[in-house]
Amino acid sequence: MIQELEDTITALSTPPGSGALGIIRLSGNQAIEIADKIFAGKPLHLQASHSLHFGRIVRRLPAPQAENTDTESQEAIDEAVVSLFRAPHSYTGEDVVEISCHGSPYVLQTVLDLCVASGARPARAGEFTQRAFLNGRLDLTQAEAVADLIAAESKAAQQTALHQLRGGFSADLKTMREELIRFSALIELELDFSQEDVHFADRGQLLNLLDRLEQSAQKLIDSFRLGNAMKNGVSVAIIGAPNAGKSTLLNALINEDRAIVSDIAGTTRDTIEERINIGDIQFRFIDTAGLREDSGDVIEQQGMARSRQKVEEADIILCLQDCTQAEDAGFKKLQEWLQSFSKPHFLLFTKSDLLLTPVSIPNQALLMSAHTGEGLELLKEYLLSSVTTGRVQAGDTIITNTRHLAALQKIAASVREIRRGLNDGLPGDLLASDIRLALFHIGELTGAVQVDRDILGAIFGSFCIGK
């Protein structure tokens, strides 16, 4: 690992393919030296940090041997702007050079090859951000927020990741850690005076602190459901009997003819998934095959099996019934099945535009028409309310990562263990041991303690190569 950190790494930091611009990044002790070898312009090693320089990217060719001279000729590759960032004031904490070229795949690959030929090594996935973490520019939660920000597909996901990247989550953890360390130091001091039976740490204040810490940890744990929805989107299964209006509803929600609609029962044979943002939250709507008991079609039966699987995996279920048709035994069985799930589900009575006479519907059900739009906005409000308001308030810390959730659960359990020890009159050395365990779990979150290399590999391996 130490030897690898001494390497200078390079990668394309913009998406591959043709574009107006592409950026190639170098990071490491030799970044500026390598860039100087391929840049025809001002000598970069003489320039100030945080400066931009225009010039040409060139391949330096030895002069023909017949001329018997040490001079070199140059083959121009592209015109470029080079950004220079000197250590430690860069993203990685090392010398960083970013080369902005035209976005030709051939040009970008040629420049990358020149960087490697001049002494750089191709970067691994996430290696730039991993170096930022190892060099103390980011803690581990902030580094993970970089990946979340890149992948954000909704305003809520973007705001949550940005808040975490700016240190919102880290600040909460830092407060927990500092208060625990202060009490741990006092209890450790008591051990030096164990023969004199003195107490430097006020047990009452420690109990109050433990209450606050557990409440803080539990609040973050409780935020995971919303955070996970913001990050990955809320999956919504649309189910019902054939011709209940499932595909029509999906088309109305996304305002596009995505699913085939017909009067023929069993038209939808497989699941169709579409994503849209409602408020600040991304929802993944899944149109499923119609559910009925009497189908003899093998393909339709396979589609219904997939529908049931999607219902079990979904966060929310929309159960549709054609309001122009009488409720049958199949619909009642469907309702009973939904009651077995501990997840939000809504009954939607569709095709209200075809009603000739008023119809009564169950409480908490929604009468709607995908054709006229009746009930559509109210349905969106229901969906948002099922994952709270769908708004991220300034200053809120919301966790989106299962690693964070697991660590916070360990922190909460450790805090409860410390409180149990206090109530049972546990001696100071055992209390100090429990406090150190809680501090260790906080350190696991931020990377303040040594984190297993496999864990780091899993975290940074999910990044794109150039980040």
Stockholm file with secondary structure:
# STOCKHOLM 1.0

chainA/1-467         MIQELEDTITALSTPPGSGALGIIRLSGNQAIEIADKIFAGKPLHLQASHSLHFGRIVRRLPAPQAENTDTESQEAIDEAVVSLFRAPHSYTGEDVVEISCHGSPYVLQTVLDLCVASGARPARAGEFTQRAFLNGRLDLTQAEAVADLIAAESKAAQQTALHQLRGGFSADLKTMREELIRFSALIELELDFSQEDVHFADRGQLLNLLDRLEQSAQKLIDSFRLGNAMKNGVSVAIIGAPNAGKSTLLNALINEDRAIVSDIAGTTRDTIEERINIGDIQFRFIDTAGLREDSGDVIEQQGMARSRQKVEEADIILCLQDCTQAEDAGFKKLQEWLQSFSKPHFLLFTKSDLLLTPVSIPNQALLMSAHTGEGLELLKEYLLSSVTTGRVQAGDTIITNTRHLAALQKIAASVREIRRGLNDGLPGDLLASDIRLALFHIGELTGAVQVDRDILGAIFGSFCIGK
#=GR chainA/1-467 SS CHHHHHSCEEEECSCSSCEEEEEEEEESTTHHHHHHHHEESSCGGGSCSSEEEEEEEEEEEECCGGGCCCCEEEEEEEEEEEEEECTTSSSSSSCEEEEEEEECHHHHHHHHHHHHHTTCEECCTTHHHHHHHHTTSSCHHHHHHHHHHHHCCSHHHHHHHHHHHTTHHHHHHHHHHHHHHHHHHHHHHHHHTGGGTCCCSCHHHHHHHHHHHHHHHHHHHHTHHHHHHHHHCEEEEEEESTTSSHHHHHHHHHTSCCSCCCSSTTCCCSCEEEEEEETTEEEEEEECCCCCSCCCCHHHHHHHHHHHHHHHHCSEEEEEEETTSCCCHHHHHHHHHHTTSSSCEEEEEECGGGCSSCCCCCTTCEECCTTTCTTHHHHHHHHHHTTTTSCCCTTCCCCCCHHHHHHHHHHHHHHHHHHHHHHTTCCHHHHHHHHHHHHHHHHHHHTCSCCCHHHHHHHHTTSCTTC
#=GC SS_cons         CHHHHHSCEEEECSCSSCEEEEEEEEESTTHHHHHHHHEESSCGGGSCSSEEEEEEEEEEEECCGGGCCCCEEEEEEEEEEEEEECTTSSSSSSCEEEEEEEECHHHHHHHHHHHHHTTCEECCTTHHHHHHHHTTSSCHHHHHHHHHHHHCCSHHHHHHHHHHHTTHHHHHHHHHHHHHHHHHHHHHHHHHTGGGTCCCSCHHHHHHHHHHHHHHHHHHHHTHHHHHHHHHCEEEEEEESTTSSHHHHHHHHHTSCCSCCCSSTTCCCSCEEEEEEETTEEEEEEECCCCCSCCCCHHHHHHHHHHHHHHHHCSEEEEEEETTSCCCHHHHHHHHHHTTSSSCEEEEEECGGGCSSCCCCCTTCEECCTTTCTTHHHHHHHHHHTTTTSCCCTTCCCCCCHHHHHHHHHHHHHHHHHHHHHHTTCCHHHHHHHHHHHHHHHHHHHTCSCCCHHHHHHHHTTSCTTC
//
